Amino acid sequence: KELLVTPGLDADVLILGPTGIWILECKYLAGKVVYKKGEGWYQIKEFYREGGILEVKRLPFDVDLDEQWLREHMNVVETIRRRLPAQAWLIPHIKGGIAFTHPETALEIYPSCRAEWGNIKKWLKTIRDSRPVPQLTPEVQLQVADALITFASKIGNESGTKSALDQAYLVHDQIVHQAQEYVK
């Protein structure tokens, strides 16, 4: 399920962990993805038409991916600033960028891109190898999750959303039940 960060804009993946808060805008695109300042984002797709004729198409994106990620980041920062003012120290630890998830994506992204970017392997390594933030305890992570979920529910007009702590207990209970069933 998407996590709305402002009306009409969601974070595809939000990871709360010991190394920070990671926001990833995920794109599953085959072929070559290009970003050049002045030309924007586009995809180059090659395919064969009837008769074996190679065709190459340049498909411009409807959205500016780095701008979209920057808006997601800004809205998560503002949610934490407004809903958890005592946790404003977290703001420098809100990271992420654009994750290209298709295994056959070739990337040609110029340095003018304003967001970090990479494939899934790059993001896994980046998140895993980042230094832990000592103050980012599980309790603080749950506070952040509650603030983001509450805000997303409010702007999405949802009611009855469980807190992050309630959801953690639910997942824990499900895992315990599955383990007990497996042992039987």
BAFI-3210 file (N, C-alpha, C; in Angstrom, 3 decimals, decimal comma, padded with zeros to 6 digits):
// residues 184
n [1|2|3|4|5|6|7|8|9|10|11|12|13|14|15|16|17|18|19|20|21|22|23|24|25|26|27|28|29|30|31|32|33|34|35|36|37|38|39|40|41|42|43|44|45|46|47|48|49|50|51|52|53|54|55|56|57|58|59|60|61|62|63|64|65|66|67|68|69|70|71|72|73|74|75|76|77|78|79|80|81|82|83|84|85|86|87|88|89|90|91|92|93|94|95|96|97|98|99|100|101|102|103|104|105|106|107|108|109|110|111|112|113|114|115|116|117|118|119|120|121|122|123|124|125|126|127|128|129|130|131|132|133|134|135|136|137|138|139|140|141|142|143|144|145|146|147|148|149|150|151|152|153|154|155|156|157|158|159|160|161|162|163|164|165|166|167|168|169|170|171|172|173|174|175|176|177|178|179|180|181|182|183|184]
n.u [000,844|000,486|002,185|000,990|002,454|001,793|-001,230|-001,972|000,634|002,871|005,136|007,047|008,640|009,445|011,832|012,478|015,044|018,002|020,019|018,943|016,317|014,885|013,851|012,502|011,952|010,588|011,199|010,245|011,616|012,464|015,172|016,963|017,470|017,521|018,845|019,262|020,294|018,190|017,102|015,646|014,013|013,994|013,153|014,746|013,687|014,145|012,896|011,641|009,921|007,284|008,562|011,127|012,354|014,295|013,283|013,634|012,606|012,124|010,990|009,579|009,389|006,506|006,821|009,212|011,659|013,654|012,760|010,295|011,133|012,476|010,317|008,877|010,758|010,969|008,354|008,230|010,202|008,930|006,652|007,795|009,055|006,820|005,095|006,690|008,444|010,457|012,077|013,530|016,209|016,501|016,282|018,656|019,165|017,411|017,200|017,838|016,486|016,158|015,185|015,933|014,358|014,115|015,762|017,100|017,763|019,460|021,417|021,838|022,642|023,120|025,330|023,820|021,446|019,312|018,855|019,885|020,599|020,131|020,484|018,719|020,617|022,631|021,273|020,640|023,218|024,109|022,293|022,705|025,473|025,682|026,393|025,148|022,692|023,006|021,010|018,674|016,600|014,567|012,189|012,083|011,968|009,436|007,875|008,279|007,198|004,528|003,845|004,082|002,267|-000,123|-000,419|-000,567|-002,920|-004,734|-004,670|-005,452|-007,998|-008,608|-009,827|-009,417|-006,851|-004,150|-001,680|001,914|003,173|001,098|000,859|003,389|003,228|001,190|002,426|004,499|003,009|001,879|004,168|005,107|002,940|003,121|005,628|005,101|003,212|004,805|006,655|005,005]
n.v [-001,180|002,227|005,057|007,996|011,169|013,698|015,158|013,351|012,475|009,899|007,899|005,407|003,410|003,297|003,149|002,525|002,388|001,324|002,758|005,065|007,043|006,064|006,988|005,797|006,210|004,162|002,655|000,561|-000,204|-001,294|-001,430|001,473|004,125|007,568|010,626|013,950|017,227|019,795|018,185|016,420|013,517|010,375|007,350|004,848|002,558|-000,488|-002,539|-005,223|-004,952|-006,327|-008,552|-008,434|-005,955|-003,606|-001,301|001,791|003,637|006,762|007,598|010,054|010,922|011,438|012,695|014,470|012,724|013,177|015,553|014,703|012,886|014,699|016,262|014,326|013,772|016,326|016,580|014,470|015,360|017,742|016,662|015,302|017,459|019,003|017,223|015,821|017,588|017,417|015,527|016,601|016,408|014,227|014,929|015,331|012,676|011,620|010,079|008,785|008,145|007,580|004,430|002,005|-000,775|-002,850|-005,680|-005,413|-002,785|-000,129|002,568|005,995|008,577|011,874|014,070|016,290|015,488|015,780|014,042|011,149|008,039|004,711|001,111|-001,712|-003,332|-001,476|000,261|-001,494|-002,099|000,481|001,213|-000,886|-000,599|001,873|003,997|003,215|005,165|006,181|007,285|006,598|004,729|001,709|002,619|005,357|004,988|003,813|005,956|007,769|006,275|006,154|008,911|009,414|007,531|008,342|010,935|010,268|008,764|010,705|012,574|010,876|010,338|008,125|005,956|004,428|003,393|001,435|001,953|002,213|000,708|-001,051|-002,400|-003,577|-005,370|-007,005|-008,148|-009,489|-011,334|-012,835|-013,995|-015,527|-017,302|-018,576|-019,804|-021,558|-023,213|-024,337|-025,806|-027,747]
n.w [000,000|-000,757|000,682|001,396|001,104|000,695|-000,569|-003,471|-003,908|-003,365|-001,378|-002,740|-001,520|001,852|004,211|007,517|009,640|011,447|010,151|009,191|007,657|004,780|001,635|-001,256|-004,637|-006,851|-009,994|-012,578|-015,269|-018,428|-020,821|-021,921|-019,713|-019,601|-018,413|-019,019|-018,472|-019,519|-021,473|-020,030|-018,578|-020,185|-021,942|-023,810|-026,038|-027,625|-030,173|-032,209|-035,177|-037,217|-039,595|-038,779|-038,479|-036,882|-034,461|-032,880|-030,148|-028,604|-025,555|-023,795|-020,313|-018,275|-015,890|-013,908|-012,582|-010,582|-009,466|-008,497|-006,472|-004,800|-003,915|-002,470|-000,448|000,767|001,792|003,655|005,420|006,310|007,545|009,715|010,993|011,745|013,134|014,884|016,507|018,462|017,435|015,383|014,846|013,271|010,613|008,892|008,456|006,699|003,789|000,454|-002,827|-006,330|-007,365|-009,635|-010,731|-012,577|-013,905|-016,320|-016,951|-018,377|-017,415|-018,045|-016,671|-016,078|-014,164|-013,428|-012,362|-009,621|-007,559|-005,712|-007,317|-008,619|-009,149|-007,690|-006,341|-005,792|-004,033|-001,916|-000,984|-000,272|001,787|003,603|004,167|005,331|008,122|011,343|013,090|016,226|017,971|016,741|017,705|018,075|019,268|018,522|015,773|015,563|016,452|014,372|012,261|013,147|013,018|010,250|009,176|010,404|009,330|006,580|006,600|007,375|005,219|003,265|003,891|005,535|008,058|011,260|011,142|012,238|014,788|014,416|016,379|017,124|014,691|014,555|016,718|015,711|013,416|014,733|016,285|014,193|013,071|015,230|015,445|012,921|013,213|015,319|014,102|012,132|013,625|014,697]
ca.u [000,000|001,260|002,195|000,852|003,254|000,992|-002,280|-001,555|002,050|003,187|006,482|006,940|009,240|009,986|012,498|012,900|015,954|019,084|020,901|018,253|015,012|015,195|012,702|012,877|011,005|010,948|010,774|010,486|011,718|013,459|015,796|017,882|016,854|018,459|018,516|020,196|019,751|017,680|016,313|014,788|014,047|013,346|013,513|014,981|013,263|014,393|012,086|011,569|008,607|007,034|009,565|012,462|012,910|014,570|012,761|014,074|011,708|012,480|009,751|009,791|008,623|005,498|007,241|010,635|011,870|014,393|011,867|009,303|011,759|012,727|009,040|008,605|011,696|010,564|007,122|008,557|010,890|007,935|005,808|008,566|009,241|005,564|004,463|007,672|009,464|011,580|012,917|014,041|017,593|016,437|016,177|019,805|019,235|016,378|017,986|017,221|016,541|015,420|015,628|015,510|014,195|014,135|017,130|017,717|017,760|020,751|021,226|022,727|022,126|024,175|025,479|022,852|020,310|019,324|018,581|020,708|019,917|020,850|019,662|018,405|021,857|023,307|020,546|020,827|024,573|024,153|021,559|023,387|026,808|025,639|026,623|023,938|022,464|022,780|019,770|017,520|016,198|013,277|011,117|012,041|011,494|007,980|007,287|008,301|006,205|003,200|003,611|003,880|001,025|-001,239|-000,572|-001,042|-004,329|-005,519|-004,831|-006,116|-009,342|-008,790|-010,059|-009,158|-005,507|-003,442|-000,391|003,074|003,399|000,074|001,203|004,564|002,720|000,445|003,412|005,158|002,084|001,764|005,411|005,093|001,954|003,683|006,710|004,479|002,620|005,898|007,239|004,048]
ca.v [000,000|003,461|005,958|009,365|012,156|014,894|014,714|013,065|012,088|008,851|007,332|004,010|002,618|004,069|002,220|003,090|001,422|001,886|003,632|006,282|006,983|005,966|007,152|005,374|006,309|002,978|002,608|-000,730|000,177|-002,015|-000,595|002,504|005,298|008,672|011,951|015,013|018,556|020,432|017,204|015,724|012,062|009,621|005,946|004,395|001,154|-001,137|-003,730|-005,632|-004,936|-007,437|-008,641|-008,367|-004,605|-003,003|000,040|002,427|004,731|007,606|007,847|010,995|010,662|012,441|013,367|014,674|011,788|013,749|016,525|013,937|012,409|015,857|016,624|013,297|014,021|017,565|016,345|013,658|016,286|018,635|015,885|015,080|018,768|019,470|016,252|015,349|018,638|016,989|014,604|017,321|015,956|013,164|015,451|014,990|011,225|011,245|009,916|007,950|008,621|006,844|003,040|001,359|-002,140|-003,854|-006,205|-005,099|-001,352|000,536|003,940|007,052|009,706|012,871|014,615|017,346|014,892|016,326|012,979|009,948|007,059|003,459|-000,092|-002,274|-003,771|-000,280|000,752|-002,439|-001,899|001,804|001,173|-001,840|-000,147|003,169|003,930|003,335|006,396|005,643|007,768|006,119|003,506|001,195|003,488|006,543|004,526|003,645|007,296|008,302|005,518|006,632|010,255|009,325|006,792|009,200|011,987|009,648|008,401|011,946|013,153|009,877|010,179|006,780|005,914|003,134|002,911|001,027|002,602|001,409|-000,249|-002,085|-003,194|-004,382|-006,479|-007,888|-008,902|-010,385|-012,423|-013,676|-014,767|-016,534|-018,315|-019,359|-020,628|-022,634|-024,145|-025,023|-026,755|-028,866]
ca.w [000,000|-000,848|001,833|000,922|001,819|000,476|-001,493|-004,833|-004,002|-002,404|-001,345|-003,144|-000,446|002,959|005,123|008,792|010,225|012,251|009,373|008,780|007,012|003,357|000,746|-002,602|-005,743|-007,632|-011,393|-013,206|-016,675|-019,224|-021,838|-021,455|-019,107|-019,759|-017,899|-019,398|-018,191|-020,732|-022,223|-019,078|-018,452|-021,246|-022,063|-025,177|-026,153|-028,917|-030,396|-033,607|-035,805|-038,126|-040,647|-038,183|-038,594|-035,577|-034,265|-031,644|-029,785|-027,461|-024,847|-022,694|-019,094|-017,925|-014,663|-013,664|-011,480|-009,451|-008,835|-007,748|-005,252|-003,936|-003,280|-001,461|000,649|001,434|002,538|004,833|006,329|006,910|008,447|010,949|011,629|012,343|014,023|015,868|016,593|019,315|016,649|014,206|014,622|012,264|009,243|008,052|008,268|005,731|002,563|-000,564|-004,198|-007,351|-007,480|-010,878|-010,247|-013,647|-014,011|-017,612|-017,179|-018,547|-016,958|-018,514|-015,905|-015,962|-012,808|-013,129|-011,648|-008,259|-006,586|-005,839|-008,145|-008,811|-009,218|-006,375|-005,681|-005,279|-002,864|-000,813|-000,460|000,363|003,056|004,491|004,551|006,001|009,562|012,165|013,828|017,576|018,589|015,987|018,387|017,599|019,769|017,658|014,466|015,658|016,532|013,006|011,493|013,565|012,494|008,798|008,920|010,821|008,328|005,338|006,796|007,417|003,877|002,430|004,445|006,076|009,494|011,863|010,879|013,440|015,000|014,051|017,460|016,972|013,517|014,909|017,527|014,818|012,635|015,690|016,590|013,001|012,934|016,297|015,057|011,815|013,751|016,090|013,136|011,436|014,569|014,850]
c.u [000,887|001,177|002,155|001,713|002,655|-000,114|-001,741|-000,102|002,350|004,656|006,330|007,457|009,774|010,540|012,921|013,798|017,080|020,008|020,211|016,867|015,296|013,902|013,172|011,701|011,412|010,368|011,200|010,462|012,814|014,030|016,724|017,091|017,904|017,921|019,635|019,523|019,342|016,849|015,362|015,009|013,364|013,888|013,716|014,654|013,549|013,511|012,039|010,121|008,468|008,064|010,987|013,127|013,061|014,003|013,230|013,153|012,265|011,168|010,008|008,899|007,627|005,928|008,767|010,980|012,617|013,556|010,816|009,908|012,025|011,455|008,662|009,472|011,260|009,316|007,346|009,271|009,872|007,008|006,530|008,734|007,972|005,007|005,393|008,775|010,659|012,526|013,475|015,490|017,658|016,576|017,422|019,928|018,109|017,053|017,189|017,371|015,699|016,030|015,050|015,526|014,206|015,571|017,846|017,633|019,196|020,526|022,292|022,207|023,275|024,192|024,498|021,587|020,414|018,994|019,609|019,918|020,762|019,887|019,464|019,672|022,595|022,620|020,683|022,190|024,668|023,479|022,275|024,706|026,826|025,827|025,296|023,893|022,107|021,453|018,511|017,116|014,903|012,101|010,964|011,534|009,975|007,268|007,205|007,251|004,798|002,887|003,311|002,574|-000,190|-001,493|-001,111|-002,514|-005,222|-005,735|-005,496|-007,531|-009,626|-009,057|-009,730|-007,780|-004,816|-002,131|000,732|003,348|002,380|000,395|002,410|004,142|001,971|001,398|004,123|004,270|001,925|002,998|005,474|004,129|002,506|004,794|006,140|003,848|003,697|006,493|006,318|004,298]
c.v [001,241|004,264|007,375|010,288|013,553|014,462|014,533|012,634|011,057|008,463|005,859|003,086|003,577|003,064|003,000|002,043|002,110|002,832|004,891|006,013|007,074|006,034|006,769|005,526|005,206|003,041|001,271|-000,516|-000,630|-001,067|000,418|003,687|006,398|009,909|012,896|016,343|019,202|019,488|016,439|014,222|011,428|008,199|005,631|002,908|000,673|-002,365|-004,014|-005,632|-006,176|-007,414|-008,496|-007,006|-004,000|-001,590|000,541|003,604|005,458|008,029|008,793|010,638|011,796|013,274|013,490|013,860|012,398|014,801|015,812|013,443|013,571|016,316|015,618|013,535|015,242|017,342|015,447|014,524|017,165|017,892|015,649|016,395|019,221|018,515|015,720|016,396|018,252|016,050|015,280|016,952|014,853|013,673|015,166|013,492|010,705|011,261|009,117|008,553|007,744|005,456|002,449|-000,146|-003,218|-004,356|-005,839|-003,612|-000,874|002,013|004,865|008,346|010,661|013,500|015,737|016,805|015,298|015,299|011,867|008,941|005,791|002,290|-000,643|-002,711|-002,585|000,209|-000,185|-002,242|-000,565|001,785|000,274|-001,292|001,222|002,980|004,036|004,687|005,974|006,063|007,222|004,734|002,964|002,059|004,731|006,148|004,360|004,985|007,918|007,592|005,976|007,999|010,202|008,614|007,643|010,290|011,417|009,273|009,634|012,504|012,179|009,587|008,758|006,892|004,520|002,576|002,585|001,788|001,666|000,352|-001,391|-002,992|-004,079|-005,582|-007,492|-008,756|-009,911|-011,590|-013,373|-014,560|-015,858|-017,658|-019,201|-020,283|-021,807|-023,665|-024,967|-026,116|-027,970|-029,837]
c.w [000,000|000,445|001,288|001,769|001,663|-000,489|-002,912|-004,997|-002,931|-002,476|-001,708|-002,047|000,600|003,961|006,359|009,431|010,952|011,487|008,863|008,252|005,516|002,552|-000,649|-003,555|-006,711|-009,040|-011,991|-014,713|-017,357|-020,268|-021,207|-020,909|-019,103|-019,049|-018,310|-019,090|-019,515|-021,582|-021,325|-019,081|-019,651|-021,265|-023,536|-025,207|-027,564|-029,015|-031,893|-034,072|-036,668|-039,255|-040,120|-038,268|-037,194|-035,533|-032,904|-031,380|-028,573|-026,802|-023,679|-021,507|-018,878|-016,721|-014,629|-012,418|-010,308|-008,730|-007,986|-006,433|-004,286|-003,223|-002,200|-000,228|001,460|002,292|003,747|005,866|007,047|007,874|009,769|011,706|012,359|013,399|015,113|016,049|017,463|018,564|015,388|013,893|013,560|010,829|008,392|007,747|007,382|004,362|001,540|-001,934|-005,108|-007,484|-008,762|-010,624|-011,325|-013,820|-015,316|-017,954|-017,323|-018,218|-017,539|-017,889|-015,625|-014,568|-012,450|-012,458|-010,180|-007,189|-006,782|-006,663|-008,227|-008,915|-007,803|-005,645|-005,076|-004,020|-001,678|-000,165|000,288|001,732|004,058|005,021|005,231|007,503|010,314|012,874|015,252|018,211|017,909|016,502|017,784|018,068|018,885|016,272|014,474|015,773|015,136|012,154|011,851|012,968|010,994|008,454|009,274|009,786|007,021|005,445|006,766|006,016|002,918|002,885|004,918|007,567|009,991|011,588|012,192|013,550|014,572|015,112|017,374|015,788|013,790|015,753|016,660|014,001|013,537|015,989|015,406|012,831|013,993|015,928|013,929|012,297|014,535|015,168|012,428|012,330|014,765|013,763]
res [k|e|l|l|v|t|p|g|l|d|a|d|v|l|i|l|g|p|t|g|i|w|i|l|e|c|k|y|l|a|g|k|v|v|y|k|k|g|e|g|w|y|q|i|k|e|f|y|r|e|g|g|i|l|e|v|k|r|l|p|f|d|v|d|l|d|e|q|w|l|r|e|h|m|n|v|v|e|t|i|r|r|r|l|p|a|q|a|w|l|i|p|h|i|k|g|g|i|a|f|t|h|p|e|t|a|l|e|i|y|p|s|c|r|a|e|w|g|n|i|k|k|w|l|k|t|i|r|d|s|r|p|v|p|q|l|t|p|e|v|q|l|q|v|a|d|a|l|i|t|f|a|s|k|i|g|n|e|s|g|t|k|s|a|l|d|q|a|y|l|v|h|d|q|i|v|h|q|a|q|e|y|v|k]
***
